[in-house]
């Protein structure tokens, strides 16, 4: 499962914000042991907001 | 243990978890384990055994694993209820969301949402392996 996750991460490895949010989700679940809902509801809006700022397509439209 | 109430509690929990299991059901396995062991429905060892058995057979492993958990909690009815609770809600959600997603397929916000959710999913998948 870890290998699958790393393989999924490969296409996003140049995006620092993607790495950051993947690390935050991992940390929230494994290190902080937060409930899944808290991690999802806390990080998903932030991650989408950051993606909307950093997305080239969003910037040009 | 063949407690119908326990089966219903388990099914409700599985239905909720399956609805938020982005990246696949393994991302919510720790939550299922916590529920099952905290209520004394199965031990850690039994839960690990369910996982191991479900991994060595072909097919939809997590549905099978939740059937094992349901079987332990509520017998055959518990197994059937747990299986439906595991795949029913996401199927319904996927069907509904696909129709909506497809309707707005050319909108720029779709790409943004995908780019935003992908890293979270990846982080949860890796966390599920720990």
N, CA and C atoms of all chains as a GROMACS GRO file, in nm:
protein
  573
    1UNK      N    1   0.083  -0.121   0.000
    1UNK     CA    2   0.000   0.000   0.000
    1UNK      C    3   0.087   0.126   0.000
    2UNK      N    4   0.197   0.117   0.076
    2UNK     CA    5   0.289   0.231   0.078
    2UNK      C    6   0.349   0.251  -0.062
    3UNK      N    7   0.385   0.139  -0.126
    3UNK     CA    8   0.442   0.146  -0.261
    3UNK      C    9   0.341   0.205  -0.359
    4UNK      N   10   0.215   0.165  -0.344
    4UNK     CA   11   0.111   0.221  -0.431
    4UNK      C   12   0.100   0.372  -0.413
    5UNK      N   13   0.104   0.415  -0.287
    5UNK     CA   14   0.097   0.557  -0.258
    5UNK      C   15   0.214   0.633  -0.318
    6UNK      N   16   0.333   0.575  -0.306
    6UNK     CA   17   0.451   0.642  -0.362
    6UNK      C   18   0.442   0.648  -0.513
    7UNK      N   19   0.392   0.541  -0.574
    7UNK     CA   20   0.376   0.541  -0.720
    7UNK      C   21   0.275   0.648  -0.763
    8UNK      N   22   0.168   0.661  -0.687
    8UNK     CA   23   0.069   0.766  -0.718
    8UNK      C   24   0.128   0.905  -0.701
    9UNK      N   25   0.223   0.916  -0.609
    9UNK     CA   26   0.282   1.046  -0.580
    9UNK      C   27   0.379   1.092  -0.688
   10UNK      N   28   0.434   0.999  -0.762
   10UNK     CA   29   0.539   1.031  -0.860
   10UNK      C   30   0.500   1.142  -0.958
   11UNK      N   31   0.380   1.136  -1.019
   11UNK     CA   32   0.346   1.243  -1.114
   11UNK      C   33   0.337   1.381  -1.049
   12UNK      N   34   0.323   1.385  -0.916
   12UNK     CA   35   0.306   1.513  -0.847
   12UNK      C   36   0.435   1.557  -0.778
   13UNK      N   37   0.546   1.487  -0.803
   13UNK     CA   38   0.666   1.513  -0.721
   13UNK      C   39   0.726   1.651  -0.746
   14UNK      N   40   0.695   1.714  -0.857
   14UNK     CA   41   0.750   1.847  -0.882
   14UNK      C   42   0.665   1.958  -0.818
   15UNK      N   43   0.548   1.921  -0.772
   15UNK     CA   44   0.461   2.021  -0.708
   15UNK      C   45   0.483   2.018  -0.557
   16UNK      N   46   0.548   2.122  -0.509
   16UNK     CA   47   0.579   2.125  -0.366
   16UNK      C   48   0.454   2.127  -0.279
   17UNK      N   49   0.351   2.195  -0.327
   17UNK     CA   50   0.228   2.201  -0.246
   17UNK      C   51   0.161   2.064  -0.239
   18UNK      N   52   0.172   1.987  -0.348
   18UNK     CA   53   0.114   1.852  -0.345
   18UNK      C   54   0.188   1.766  -0.244
   19UNK      N   55   0.321   1.776  -0.244
   19UNK     CA   56   0.400   1.700  -0.148
   19UNK      C   57   0.365   1.742  -0.006
   20UNK      N   58   0.348   1.873   0.012
   20UNK     CA   59   0.315   1.925   0.145
   20UNK      C   60   0.182   1.868   0.195
   21UNK      N   61   0.081   1.872   0.109
   21UNK     CA   62  -0.050   1.826   0.154
   21UNK      C   63  -0.055   1.673   0.170
   22UNK      N   64   0.021   1.602   0.088
   22UNK     CA   65   0.030   1.457   0.109
   22UNK      C   66   0.096   1.429   0.244
   23UNK      N   67   0.201   1.505   0.274
   23UNK     CA   68   0.270   1.488   0.402
   23UNK      C   69   0.180   1.526   0.519
   24UNK      N   70   0.102   1.633   0.501
   24UNK     CA   71   0.011   1.675   0.609
   24UNK      C   72  -0.096   1.569   0.635
   25UNK      N   73  -0.152   1.513   0.526
   25UNK     CA   74  -0.254   1.408   0.544
   25UNK      C   75  -0.193   1.287   0.613
   26UNK      N   76  -0.073   1.250   0.572
   26UNK     CA   77  -0.004   1.137   0.634
   26UNK      C   78   0.021   1.165   0.782
   27UNK      N   79   0.074   1.284   0.810
   27UNK     CA   80   0.106   1.320   0.948
   27UNK      C   81  -0.020   1.324   1.034
   28UNK      N   82  -0.126   1.380   0.978
   28UNK     CA   83  -0.250   1.389   1.054
   28UNK      C   84  -0.303   1.253   1.095
   29UNK      N   85  -0.290   1.156   1.005
   29UNK     CA   86  -0.343   1.022   1.035
   29UNK      C   87  -0.247   0.941   1.120
   30UNK      N   88  -0.120   0.941   1.084
   30UNK     CA   89  -0.025   0.848   1.147
   30UNK      C   90   0.038   0.908   1.273
   31UNK      N   91   0.081   1.032   1.264
   31UNK     CA   92   0.152   1.092   1.378
   31UNK      C   93   0.054   1.151   1.479
   32UNK      N   94  -0.034   1.238   1.429
   32UNK     CA   95  -0.129   1.304   1.520
   32UNK      C   96  -0.247   1.213   1.554
   33UNK      N   97  -0.266   1.107   1.476
   33UNK     CA   98  -0.375   1.012   1.497
   33UNK      C   99  -0.512   1.083   1.504
   34UNK      N  100  -0.530   1.178   1.413
   34UNK     CA  101  -0.657   1.249   1.405
   34UNK      C  102  -0.759   1.161   1.333
   35UNK      N  103  -0.888   1.181   1.362
   35UNK     CA  104  -0.990   1.108   1.287
   35UNK      C  105  -0.986   1.145   1.139
   36UNK      N  106  -1.024   1.049   1.056
   36UNK     CA  107  -1.020   1.070   0.911
   36UNK      C  108  -1.101   1.192   0.869
   37UNK      N  109  -1.221   1.205   0.928
   37UNK     CA  110  -1.307   1.316   0.889
   37UNK      C  111  -1.241   1.450   0.918
   38UNK      N  112  -1.172   1.458   1.031
   38UNK     CA  113  -1.106   1.584   1.068
   38UNK      C  114  -0.996   1.615   0.967
   39UNK      N  115  -0.919   1.513   0.932
   39UNK     CA  116  -0.810   1.533   0.835
   39UNK      C  117  -0.867   1.576   0.700
   40UNK      N  118  -0.970   1.505   0.656
   40UNK     CA  119  -1.029   1.536   0.525
   40UNK      C  120  -1.093   1.674   0.522
   41UNK      N  121  -1.180   1.698   0.621
   41UNK     CA  122  -1.252   1.826   0.620
   41UNK      C  123  -1.159   1.943   0.648
   42UNK      N  124  -1.050   1.918   0.718
   42UNK     CA  125  -0.955   2.025   0.746
   42UNK      C  126  -0.865   2.055   0.627
   43UNK      N  127  -0.819   1.951   0.560
   43UNK     CA  128  -0.718   1.971   0.455
   43UNK      C  129  -0.777   1.987   0.315
   44UNK      N  130  -0.890   1.922   0.287
   44UNK     CA  131  -0.943   1.926   0.150
   44UNK      C  132  -0.972   2.069   0.101
   45UNK      N  133  -1.043   2.151   0.179
   45UNK     CA  134  -1.068   2.287   0.130
   45UNK      C  135  -0.939   2.366   0.111
   46UNK      N  136  -0.845   2.348   0.206
   46UNK     CA  137  -0.716   2.418   0.195
   46UNK      C  138  -0.642   2.376   0.070
   47UNK      N  139  -0.638   2.244   0.049
   47UNK     CA  140  -0.564   2.191  -0.065
   47UNK      C  141  -0.624   2.238  -0.197
   48UNK      N  142  -0.757   2.238  -0.204
   48UNK     CA  143  -0.823   2.284  -0.327
   48UNK      C  144  -0.799   2.434  -0.346
   49UNK      N  145  -0.801   2.508  -0.236
   49UNK     CA  146  -0.776   2.652  -0.246
   49UNK      C  147  -0.634   2.679  -0.297
   50UNK      N  148  -0.538   2.606  -0.242
   50UNK     CA  149  -0.399   2.624  -0.287
   50UNK      C  150  -0.384   2.582  -0.432
   51UNK      N  151  -0.451   2.473  -0.469
   51UNK     CA  152  -0.443   2.426  -0.608
   51UNK      C  153  -0.504   2.530  -0.702
   52UNK      N  154  -0.608   2.597  -0.657
   52UNK     CA  155  -0.671   2.698  -0.743
   52UNK      C  156  -0.578   2.818  -0.763
   53UNK      N  157  -0.494   2.844  -0.662
   53UNK     CA  158  -0.400   2.957  -0.675
   53UNK      C  159  -0.281   2.918  -0.762
   54UNK      N  160  -0.233   2.795  -0.743
   54UNK     CA  161  -0.110   2.754  -0.811
   54UNK      C  162  -0.134   2.692  -0.948
   55UNK      N  163  -0.261   2.658  -0.979
   55UNK     CA  164  -0.289   2.593  -1.106
   55UNK      C  165  -0.268   2.690  -1.222
   56UNK      N  166  -0.185   2.651  -1.322
   56UNK     CA  167  -0.161   2.741  -1.437
   56UNK      C  168  -0.288   2.773  -1.512
   57UNK      N  169  -0.375   2.672  -1.525
   57UNK     CA  170  -0.499   2.692  -1.600
   57UNK      C  171  -0.590   2.792  -1.529
   58UNK      N  172  -0.588   2.781  -1.395
   58UNK     CA  173  -0.673   2.872  -1.318
   58UNK      C  174  -0.621   3.015  -1.327
   59UNK      N  175  -0.485   3.026  -1.331
   59UNK     CA  176  -0.428   3.160  -1.336
   59UNK      C  177  -0.457   3.229  -1.470
   60UNK      N  178  -0.459   3.149  -1.579
   60UNK     CA  179  -0.477   3.209  -1.711
   60UNK      C  180  -0.623   3.235  -1.743
   61UNK      N  181  -0.715   3.166  -1.675
   61UNK     CA  182  -0.856   3.184  -1.708
   61UNK      C  183  -0.919   3.294  -1.624
   62UNK      N  184  -2.051  -1.402   1.902
   62UNK     CA  185  -2.141  -1.291   1.934
   62UNK      C  186  -2.236  -1.270   1.817
   63UNK      N  187  -2.366  -1.274   1.841
   63UNK     CA  188  -2.464  -1.254   1.734
   63UNK      C  189  -2.565  -1.149   1.780
   64UNK      N  190  -2.519  -1.028   1.786
   64UNK     CA  191  -2.601  -0.919   1.837
   64UNK      C  192  -2.649  -0.833   1.720
   65UNK      N  193  -2.782  -0.829   1.695
   65UNK     CA  194  -2.831  -0.751   1.581
   65UNK      C  195  -2.799  -0.603   1.593
   66UNK      N  196  -2.800  -0.552   1.716
   66UNK     CA  197  -2.767  -0.410   1.735
   66UNK      C  198  -2.624  -0.383   1.695
   67UNK      N  199  -2.537  -0.475   1.734
   67UNK     CA  200  -2.395  -0.458   1.698
   67UNK      C  201  -2.380  -0.460   1.546
   68UNK      N  202  -2.454  -0.548   1.480
   68UNK     CA  203  -2.447  -0.554   1.333
   68UNK      C  204  -2.490  -0.422   1.271
   69UNK      N  205  -2.596  -0.365   1.327
   69UNK     CA  206  -2.645  -0.237   1.273
   69UNK      C  207  -2.545  -0.125   1.297
   70UNK      N  208  -2.486  -0.125   1.417
   70UNK     CA  209  -2.385  -0.022   1.447
   70UNK      C  210  -2.267  -0.037   1.351
   71UNK      N  211  -2.225  -0.162   1.332
   71UNK     CA  212  -2.114  -0.187   1.240
   71UNK      C  213  -2.149  -0.143   1.098
   72UNK      N  214  -2.270  -0.178   1.054
   72UNK     CA  215  -2.311  -0.143   0.917
   72UNK      C  216  -2.317   0.008   0.899
   73UNK      N  217  -2.372   0.076   1.000
   73UNK     CA  218  -2.381   0.223   0.989
   73UNK      C  219  -2.241   0.284   0.982
   74UNK      N  220  -2.151   0.230   1.063
   74UNK     CA  221  -2.014   0.281   1.064
   74UNK      C  222  -1.946   0.253   0.930
   75UNK      N  223  -1.966   0.134   0.878
   75UNK     CA  224  -1.906   0.098   0.749
   75UNK      C  225  -1.963   0.184   0.637
   76UNK      N  226  -2.093   0.211   0.643
   76UNK     CA  227  -2.156   0.294   0.540
   76UNK      C  228  -2.096   0.434   0.542
   77UNK      N  229  -2.075   0.487   0.663
   77UNK     CA  230  -2.015   0.621   0.673
   77UNK      C  231  -1.871   0.618   0.623
   78UNK      N  232  -1.795   0.520   0.669
   78UNK     CA  233  -1.654   0.515   0.631
   78UNK      C  234  -1.636   0.491   0.482
   79UNK      N  235  -1.721   0.404   0.426
   79UNK     CA  236  -1.707   0.376   0.283
   79UNK      C  237  -1.740   0.500   0.200
   80UNK      N  238  -1.821   0.589   0.257
   80UNK     CA  239  -1.856   0.711   0.185
   80UNK      C  240  -1.743   0.813   0.185
   81UNK      N  241  -1.649   0.798   0.275
   81UNK     CA  242  -1.538   0.895   0.282
   81UNK      C  243  -1.404   0.828   0.259
   82UNK      N  244  -1.406   0.706   0.205
   82UNK     CA  245  -1.280   0.633   0.192
   82UNK      C  246  -1.211   0.668   0.060
   83UNK      N  247  -1.169   0.793   0.050
   83UNK     CA  248  -1.096   0.836  -0.069
   83UNK      C  249  -0.964   0.760  -0.077
   84UNK      N  250  -0.935   0.707  -0.196
   84UNK     CA  251  -0.813   0.628  -0.211
   84UNK      C  252  -0.836   0.480  -0.185
   85UNK      N  253  -0.959   0.443  -0.160
   85UNK     CA  254  -0.989   0.303  -0.136
   85UNK      C  255  -1.019   0.275   0.010
   86UNK      N  256  -1.084   0.163   0.034
   86UNK     CA  257  -1.126   0.132   0.170
   86UNK      C  258  -1.009   0.112   0.267
   87UNK      N  259  -0.892   0.067   0.219
   87UNK     CA  260  -0.780   0.053   0.314
   87UNK      C  261  -0.745   0.182   0.388
   88UNK      N  262  -0.781   0.296   0.332
   88UNK     CA  263  -0.749   0.422   0.401
   88UNK      C  264  -0.828   0.436   0.532
   89UNK      N  265  -0.938   0.363   0.545
   89UNK     CA  266  -1.018   0.376   0.668
   89UNK      C  267  -1.009   0.250   0.755
   90UNK      N  268  -0.923   0.160   0.718
   90UNK     CA  269  -0.908   0.036   0.797
   90UNK      C  270  -0.876   0.063   0.945
   91UNK      N  271  -0.788   0.161   0.976
   91UNK     CA  272  -0.761   0.186   1.119
   91UNK      C  273  -0.887   0.223   1.196
   92UNK      N  274  -0.977   0.299   1.133
   92UNK     CA  275  -1.102   0.335   1.202
   92UNK      C  276  -1.188   0.212   1.226
   93UNK      N  277  -1.195   0.123   1.128
   93UNK     CA  278  -1.274   0.001   1.145
   93UNK      C  279  -1.214  -0.084   1.257
   94UNK      N  280  -1.082  -0.095   1.255
   94UNK     CA  281  -1.015  -0.175   1.360
   94UNK      C  282  -1.044  -0.118   1.498
   95UNK      N  283  -1.038   0.015   1.509
   95UNK     CA  284  -1.067   0.078   1.638
   95UNK      C  285  -1.208   0.045   1.686
   96UNK      N  286  -1.305   0.056   1.594
   96UNK     CA  287  -1.445   0.029   1.632
   96UNK      C  288  -1.461  -0.116   1.676
   97UNK      N  289  -1.405  -0.207   1.597
   97UNK     CA  290  -1.425  -0.349   1.622
   97UNK      C  291  -1.356  -0.394   1.752
   98UNK      N  292  -1.235  -0.348   1.772
   98UNK     CA  293  -1.162  -0.393   1.892
   98UNK      C  294  -1.212  -0.320   2.017
   99UNK      N  295  -1.250  -0.192   2.001
   99UNK     CA  296  -1.298  -0.118   2.119
   99UNK      C  297  -1.428  -0.177   2.172
  100UNK      N  298  -1.510  -0.232   2.082
  100UNK     CA  299  -1.637  -0.292   2.126
  100UNK      C  300  -1.622  -0.440   2.162
  101UNK      N  301  -1.502  -0.490   2.146
  101UNK     CA  302  -1.480  -0.630   2.182
  101UNK      C  303  -1.540  -0.730   2.083
  102UNK      N  304  -1.570  -0.684   1.961
  102UNK     CA  305  -1.629  -0.773   1.861
  102UNK      C  306  -1.523  -0.866   1.802
  103UNK      N  307  -1.400  -0.821   1.800
  103UNK     CA  308  -1.289  -0.904   1.750
  103UNK      C  309  -1.161  -0.852   1.813
  104UNK      N  310  -1.064  -0.940   1.823
  104UNK     CA  311  -0.935  -0.897   1.876
  104UNK      C  312  -0.849  -0.843   1.763
  105UNK      N  313  -0.740  -0.780   1.801
  105UNK     CA  314  -0.645  -0.731   1.701
  105UNK      C  315  -0.597  -0.846   1.611
  106UNK      N  316  -0.571  -0.959   1.675
  106UNK     CA  317  -0.522  -1.076   1.601
  106UNK      C  318  -0.626  -1.124   1.500
  107UNK      N  319  -0.752  -1.129   1.544
  107UNK     CA  320  -0.858  -1.173   1.452
  107UNK      C  321  -0.872  -1.075   1.336
  108UNK      N  322  -0.862  -0.946   1.368
  108UNK     CA  323  -0.874  -0.845   1.262
  108UNK      C  324  -0.760  -0.862   1.161
  109UNK      N  325  -0.641  -0.885   1.213
  109UNK     CA  326  -0.527  -0.908   1.123
  109UNK      C  327  -0.548  -1.034   1.040
  110UNK      N  328  -0.607  -1.136   1.102
  110UNK     CA  329  -0.635  -1.260   1.027
  110UNK      C  330  -0.736  -1.235   0.914
  111UNK      N  331  -0.840  -1.156   0.944
  111UNK     CA  332  -0.938  -1.124   0.841
  111UNK      C  333  -0.869  -1.056   0.723
  112UNK      N  334  -0.779  -0.962   0.757
  112UNK     CA  335  -0.707  -0.890   0.651
  112UNK      C  336  -0.622  -0.987   0.569
  113UNK      N  337  -0.551  -1.075   0.639
  113UNK     CA  338  -0.462  -1.167   0.569
  113UNK      C  339  -0.541  -1.260   0.476
  114UNK      N  340  -0.652  -1.315   0.528
  114UNK     CA  341  -0.732  -1.407   0.446
  114UNK      C  342  -0.789  -1.334   0.324
  115UNK      N  343  -0.838  -1.212   0.348
  115UNK     CA  344  -0.898  -1.139   0.235
  115UNK      C  345  -0.795  -1.102   0.130
  116UNK      N  346  -0.668  -1.092   0.169
  116UNK     CA  347  -0.565  -1.054   0.073
  116UNK      C  348  -0.518  -1.171  -0.012
  117UNK      N  349  -0.538  -1.292   0.034
  117UNK     CA  350  -0.487  -1.406  -0.043
  117UNK      C  351  -0.590  -1.464  -0.138
  118UNK      N  352  -0.709  -1.408  -0.140
  118UNK     CA  353  -0.808  -1.455  -0.238
  118UNK      C  354  -0.832  -1.345  -0.341
  119UNK      N  355  -0.865  -1.385  -0.463
  119UNK     CA  356  -0.892  -1.283  -0.565
  119UNK      C  357  -1.026  -1.215  -0.542
  120UNK      N  358  -1.045  -1.103  -0.609
  120UNK     CA  359  -1.173  -1.035  -0.601
  120UNK      C  360  -1.169  -0.913  -0.513
  121UNK      N  361  -1.287  -0.862  -0.478
  121UNK     CA  362  -1.295  -0.739  -0.398
  121UNK      C  363  -1.258  -0.767  -0.252
  122UNK      N  364  -1.132  -0.745  -0.221
  122UNK     CA  365  -1.078  -0.789  -0.092
  122UNK      C  366  -1.142  -0.722   0.029
  123UNK      N  367  -1.162  -0.592   0.020
  123UNK     CA  368  -1.212  -0.521   0.138
  123UNK      C  369  -1.358  -0.555   0.166
  124UNK      N  370  -1.436  -0.578   0.060
  124UNK     CA  371  -1.575  -0.620   0.082
  124UNK      C  372  -1.576  -0.756   0.152
  125UNK      N  373  -1.487  -0.842   0.107
  125UNK     CA  374  -1.477  -0.974   0.170
  125UNK      C  375  -1.433  -0.960   0.315
  126UNK      N  376  -1.335  -0.875   0.338
  126UNK     CA  377  -1.286  -0.858   0.475
  126UNK      C  378  -1.396  -0.805   0.567
  127UNK      N  379  -1.472  -0.707   0.519
  127UNK     CA  380  -1.580  -0.654   0.602
  127UNK      C  381  -1.690  -0.757   0.622
  128UNK      N  382  -1.704  -0.848   0.524
  128UNK     CA  383  -1.799  -0.959   0.543
  128UNK      C  384  -1.754  -1.048   0.657
  129UNK      N  385  -1.622  -1.072   0.663
  129UNK     CA  386  -1.569  -1.153   0.774
  129UNK      C  387  -1.596  -1.086   0.908
  130UNK      N  388  -1.573  -0.955   0.911
  130UNK     CA  389  -1.599  -0.882   1.036
  130UNK      C  390  -1.748  -0.891   1.071
  131UNK      N  391  -1.834  -0.869   0.970
  131UNK     CA  392  -1.978  -0.878   0.992
  131UNK      C  393  -2.021  -1.017   1.034
  132UNK      N  394  -1.957  -1.117   0.978
  132UNK     CA  395  -1.988  -1.256   1.014
  132UNK      C  396  -1.955  -1.281   1.161
  133UNK      N  397  -1.843  -1.228   1.204
  133UNK     CA  398  -1.802  -1.245   1.344
  133UNK      C  399  -1.899  -1.173   1.438
  134UNK      N  400  -1.946  -1.057   1.393
  134UNK     CA  401  -2.032  -0.976   1.480
  134UNK      C  402  -2.176  -1.026   1.479
  135UNK      N  403  -2.229  -1.059   1.362
  135UNK     CA  404  -2.372  -1.090   1.355
  135UNK      C  405  -2.409  -1.209   1.269
  136UNK      N  406  -2.316  -1.300   1.247
  136UNK     CA  407  -2.348  -1.418   1.167
  136UNK      C  408  -2.367  -1.384   1.019
  137UNK      N  409  -2.440  -1.472   0.949
  137UNK     CA  410  -2.460  -1.453   0.804
  137UNK      C  411  -2.531  -1.320   0.774
  138UNK      N  412  -2.640  -1.286   0.848
  138UNK     CA  413  -2.703  -1.156   0.820
  138UNK      C  414  -2.605  -1.040   0.839
  139UNK      N  415  -2.522  -1.051   0.940
  139UNK     CA  416  -2.422  -0.947   0.966
  139UNK      C  417  -2.323  -0.936   0.852
  140UNK      N  418  -2.285  -1.050   0.797
  140UNK     CA  419  -2.190  -1.050   0.685
  140UNK      C  420  -2.250  -0.982   0.563
  141UNK      N  421  -2.375  -1.018   0.533
  141UNK     CA  422  -2.442  -0.959   0.415
  141UNK      C  423  -2.461  -0.809   0.434
  142UNK      N  424  -2.507  -0.771   0.555
  142UNK     CA  425  -2.528  -0.627   0.583
  142UNK      C  426  -2.397  -0.550   0.571
  143UNK      N  427  -2.290  -0.606   0.625
  143UNK     CA  428  -2.161  -0.537   0.620
  143UNK      C  429  -2.112  -0.522   0.477
  144UNK      N  430  -2.130  -0.627   0.396
  144UNK     CA  431  -2.086  -0.619   0.256
  144UNK      C  432  -2.161  -0.509   0.183
  145UNK      N  433  -2.293  -0.505   0.202
  145UNK     CA  434  -2.372  -0.400   0.135
  145UNK      C  435  -2.333  -0.262   0.187
  146UNK      N  436  -2.310  -0.252   0.317
  146UNK     CA  437  -2.272  -0.121   0.374
  146UNK      C  438  -2.138  -0.076   0.322
  147UNK      N  439  -2.054  -0.171   0.282
  147UNK     CA  440  -1.920  -0.134   0.233
  147UNK      C  441  -1.924  -0.084   0.089
  148UNK      N  442  -2.005  -0.148   0.004
  148UNK     CA  443  -2.001  -0.104  -0.136
  148UNK      C  444  -2.123  -0.027  -0.182
  149UNK      N  445  -2.234  -0.033  -0.105
  149UNK     CA  446  -2.357   0.035  -0.148
  149UNK      C  447  -2.346   0.187  -0.155
  150UNK      N  448  -2.312   0.252  -0.043
  150UNK     CA  449  -2.307   0.399  -0.045
  150UNK      C  450  -2.209   0.455  -0.148
  151UNK      N  451  -2.085   0.401  -0.158
  151UNK     CA  452  -1.995   0.457  -0.259
  151UNK      C  453  -2.047   0.439  -0.401
  152UNK      N  454  -2.110   0.323  -0.429
  152UNK     CA  455  -2.164   0.301  -0.564
  152UNK      C  456  -2.267   0.409  -0.597
  153UNK      N  457  -2.354   0.434  -0.501
  153UNK     CA  458  -2.457   0.536  -0.522
  153UNK      C  459  -2.394   0.673  -0.542
  154UNK      N  460  -2.293   0.703  -0.458
  154UNK     CA  461  -2.226   0.832  -0.469
  154UNK      C  462  -2.152   0.846  -0.602
  155UNK      N  463  -2.083   0.738  -0.642
  155UNK     CA  464  -2.007   0.745  -0.768
  155UNK      C  465  -2.102   0.768  -0.885
  156UNK      N  466  -2.214   0.698  -0.884
  156UNK     CA  467  -2.308   0.710  -0.994
  156UNK      C  468  -2.360   0.853  -1.003
  157UNK      N  469  -2.400   0.906  -0.887
  157UNK     CA  470  -2.453   1.042  -0.885
  157UNK      C  471  -2.346   1.142  -0.923
  158UNK      N  472  -2.224   1.126  -0.862
  158UNK     CA  473  -2.120   1.225  -0.891
  158UNK      C  474  -2.073   1.217  -1.034
  159UNK      N  475  -2.069   1.096  -1.090
  159UNK     CA  476  -2.024   1.085  -1.229
  159UNK      C  477  -2.117   1.162  -1.322
  160UNK      N  478  -2.246   1.148  -1.295
  160UNK     CA  479  -2.342   1.220  -1.380
  160UNK      C  480  -2.322   1.371  -1.370
  161UNK      N  481  -2.299   1.419  -1.246
  161UNK     CA  482  -2.275   1.562  -1.227
  161UNK      C  483  -2.140   1.604  -1.287
  162UNK      N  484  -2.037   1.521  -1.260
  162UNK     CA  485  -1.900   1.550  -1.306
  162UNK      C  486  -1.896   1.558  -1.458
  163UNK      N  487  -1.966   1.465  -1.520
  163UNK     CA  488  -1.967   1.458  -1.666
  163UNK      C  489  -2.038   1.580  -1.724
  164UNK      N  490  -2.139   1.627  -1.654
  164UNK     CA  491  -2.215   1.742  -1.704
  164UNK      C  492  -2.126   1.867  -1.710
  165UNK      N  493  -2.032   1.877  -1.614
  165UNK     CA  494  -1.946   1.996  -1.608
  165UNK      C  495  -1.803   1.962  -1.648
  166UNK      N  496  -1.786   1.869  -1.740
  166UNK     CA  497  -1.652   1.816  -1.766
  166UNK      C  498  -1.552   1.918  -1.820
  167UNK      N  499  -1.598   2.023  -1.886
  167UNK     CA  500  -1.505   2.119  -1.945
  167UNK      C  501  -1.476   2.240  -1.856
  168UNK      N  502  -1.529   2.238  -1.736
  168UNK     CA  503  -1.508   2.353  -1.648
  168UNK      C  504  -1.368   2.348  -1.585
  169UNK      N  505  -1.301   2.464  -1.576
  169UNK     CA  506  -1.165   2.467  -1.518
  169UNK      C  507  -1.161   2.421  -1.373
  170UNK      N  508  -1.268   2.444  -1.296
  170UNK     CA  509  -1.264   2.408  -1.155
  170UNK      C  510  -1.249   2.258  -1.134
  171UNK      N  511  -1.288   2.179  -1.235
  171UNK     CA  512  -1.274   2.034  -1.219
  171UNK      C  513  -1.128   1.995  -1.203
  172UNK      N  514  -1.042   2.056  -1.287
  172UNK     CA  515  -0.900   2.024  -1.279
  172UNK      C  516  -0.843   2.070  -1.145
  173UNK      N  517  -0.887   2.186  -1.100
  173UNK     CA  518  -0.839   2.239  -0.972
  173UNK      C  519  -0.877   2.145  -0.857
  174UNK      N  520  -1.001   2.100  -0.856
  174UNK     CA  521  -1.045   2.010  -0.750
  174UNK      C  522  -0.966   1.879  -0.754
  175UNK      N  523  -0.941   1.829  -0.874
  175UNK     CA  524  -0.862   1.704  -0.885
  175UNK      C  525  -0.720   1.726  -0.833
  176UNK      N  526  -0.662   1.840  -0.873
  176UNK     CA  527  -0.525   1.870  -0.828
  176UNK      C  528  -0.520   1.890  -0.677
  177UNK      N  529  -0.629   1.937  -0.621
  177UNK     CA  530  -0.632   1.959  -0.476
  177UNK      C  531  -0.652   1.831  -0.398
  178UNK      N  532  -0.736   1.743  -0.449
  178UNK     CA  533  -0.768   1.622  -0.373
  178UNK      C  534  -0.665   1.510  -0.391
  179UNK      N  535  -0.594   1.511  -0.504
  179UNK     CA  536  -0.499   1.401  -0.531
  179UNK      C  537  -0.394   1.385  -0.421
  180UNK      N  538  -0.327   1.494  -0.377
  180UNK     CA  539  -0.225   1.474  -0.273
  180UNK      C  540  -0.281   1.421  -0.142
  181UNK      N  541  -0.403   1.464  -0.108
  181UNK     CA  542  -0.463   1.415   0.016
  181UNK      C  543  -0.488   1.265   0.007
  182UNK      N  544  -0.540   1.224  -0.108
  182UNK     CA  545  -0.566   1.082  -0.129
  182UNK      C  546  -0.437   1.002  -0.116
  183UNK      N  547  -0.332   1.055  -0.176
  183UNK     CA  548  -0.203   0.984  -0.173
  183UNK      C  549  -0.151   0.974  -0.030
  184UNK      N  550  -0.162   1.086   0.045
  184UNK     CA  551  -0.118   1.083   0.185
  184UNK      C  552  -0.196   0.982   0.267
  185UNK      N  553  -0.326   0.971   0.239
  185UNK     CA  554  -0.410   0.876   0.314
  185UNK      C  555  -0.378   0.732   0.276
  186UNK      N  556  -0.348   0.710   0.148
  186UNK     CA  557  -0.312   0.574   0.105
  186UNK      C  558  -0.184   0.530   0.175
  187UNK      N  559  -0.085   0.618   0.178
  187UNK     CA  560   0.041   0.583   0.244
  187UNK      C  561   0.018   0.561   0.394
  188UNK      N  562  -0.066   0.648   0.453
  188UNK     CA  563  -0.095   0.632   0.596
  188UNK      C  564  -0.166   0.500   0.623
  189UNK      N  565  -0.247   0.456   0.528
  189UNK     CA  566  -0.316   0.328   0.545
  189UNK      C  567  -0.222   0.210   0.548
  190UNK      N  568  -0.101   0.229   0.496
  190UNK     CA  569  -0.003   0.120   0.495
  190UNK      C  570   0.080   0.113   0.623
  191UNK      N  571   0.062   0.210   0.711
  191UNK     CA  572   0.144   0.212   0.833
  191UNK      C  573   0.081   0.128   0.944
   0.00000   0.00000   0.00000
